[in-house]
Every structure is written in C-alpha cells, then in structure tokens.
Amino acid sequence: MTPAEISELLGDLDRGTSLPARCYTDPQITNRELSEIFRKSWIYIGPFAELSRPGDYVTGYAGGVPVVAVCNENGLAAFVNVCRHRRHEVMKGRGNAAMLQCGYHAWTYDLDGALRRAPRAAAEPGFKAEDYPLLPIRSEALGPFVFVNLDRDAPPLQTCYGPILDTIAASGIVLDQLQLHSREEWTSQANWKTLLENYLECYHCPIAHPGFSAAIDVRPDAYRLEAHGWFSSQIGPVHSAPVHSAAARSRRPTTSSERYDSRSITSCGPASPSTSIRAFRTCRSMCGCPMGRMPRPASPNSISDAVSATRSPTL
C-alpha cells in the first residue's frame, strides 16, 4: 500500500476520530507499519544492568526481526540474531557467553559478530569466514535503558527520547536506584494499535481498573497525558487517602471488583517511587490487569524477508 493510498484511506480525520476499521485488519497496512515504523524506530531491548559485563547478551525483536544486543570489549553492540548459514536464530533468551553459537550447525561468532568457526569450512572451496559476519545494527543506551534500531539513517536515540529522562526525574523516580525485579512476556490476539489506544488513555480506568484508580487520581483535571514528539507521558498524583471512605462503603455493599489493599493506599502520601509501585501492585493483585506493560507487535511466521541481506553458502 502506497503513502497516497494510505492518505486516501484515512481521509480528513477530525481530532479524536477513530481510524477506519481497515487500519486494524488489513495485512497490507500491518506489513507497512512493520517496515515504516517498527523497523525504523528505536526499540527497547533490555536494561543496561543486563549488558554491563563482557559477554552479557539479551535477545528480542525489532519489527519482527530477531535481534541480539551484547556487551563486548568495546561496549554495546547489536546484530540481527540470525545465522548467516541457514537463517537459524543464534542466541536464545539472555545471559552471559564467551561466544555466540548457532544451535543448528554450530557456526560460532565472537562478540564483535565476526564468524570464527564453521564446521567443514576448510573443505569448502573459496569459503571465507570474513564474508559471513552477523549483520550489525545500531544500539544505544539512554540512562538505564538499551535500545536497538534497524535503520542506519534514523535520528540518534538521544534526539528521539532524551527528554524522557527529565520527565521521569520530575515524577520523583530516581532511575539510578531502580533494579530489575522480573521480566514477563505476554501475547494478545489484537492489533497493536488497539492495545496502545487503550493504554494511552485512562477514561476506562475507574471501571476497568478500580484498584489502580483507588491509588492514582485519574480525574481529567489531575491525570495528565502529554505528547512530546517521539513519546508521550502519563502522570497522575497518588491519592493521599482511600477514595472510598468508610462511611461511603457502609452505604452500599462492596463488590469484589472494588476491594483493594487499604494499607497500600493509606500509606501512600506524596508521589514517590515506592508509592507508585504500591499503586501498581494494588491494581495487579486486585484485578490482574496489564497496566504498565507495553505490547510489541507479533513477529511474522518467516524471518527470511527480514534478513534479505543474508546469503547462504553451500555448506
């Protein structure tokens, strides 16, 4: 689908008007979003703390393309996580390794992406290991976060997301004191725009997330959603006391969807990292919602089109 066709499809949308239904169901639009958005944007890959020692690595996806970020002797590096032989994913998960080895035919790369060993390569006429390195991609750190980008011409990470550090600091969170607690992956059978549109508003919060709303003031005059060019921010003050007083609760029965940990709420006070965490835990423990988690688009079934620069020798 060409840009002109997309423009014609969208037409003159008024502010606040939903996109046409086709934008959520047409595979052509999804494919164009993968190529023009997710493969040209900075994608979060993991915390810098997991890439602080030589040999540390984390894997993930950028626009459906498998990627791996590593720490080598020169600092951060990242590659398309696809073996140059038969397009098998080289590394899995995260951890620490002296070399990057494909689990299919044991092609082995060093932490700089250079091919160091390929079984039976000596018997292959004209085979040169230097012709088959892992394909490099851009990687940069912003505070305690590491991002990757498949687009060599994209603006620097600092240009896109730099101001977000000031926004976070202004909220009272000290990024240098954050520690990774756990990592959770999840999938949803929905178009990525539907998920983000839900995440980027709190109109539904009092109904769908009563625990969260009991901890965070989500009224329109208190809860701020602001656009900053490449990113948006959501800021809501922490309630200093439970929204539902004992007198109010006594006037009607309390349903299961309205129960929350009052100790977490009453101990909140002014906004701080600890109170924000308590508010988040209150909602998760009460209703199990995915507040605070950002989805990523599902990867395609085939990765061969995403790594078209890969060449296969005859080994």
Secondary structure, DSSP 8 states (H G I E B T S, - for coil): --HHHHHHHH-S--TT----THHHH-HHHHHHHIIIIITSS-EEEEEGGGGSSTTEEEEEEETTEEEEEEEETTEEEEEE-B-TTT--B---SEEE-SSEE-TTT--EE-TTS-EEE-TTGGGSTT--GGG----EEEEEEETTEEEEES-TTS--HHHHHTTHHHHHHHTT--GGG-----------SS-HHHHHHHHT--TTHHHH-HHHHHHB---TTT-EEEE-SS-EEEE--B-SS-SS-HHHHHTS---GGG---HHHHHT--S--HHHHHHHHHHHHHHH---TT--------S--TTTTTT------
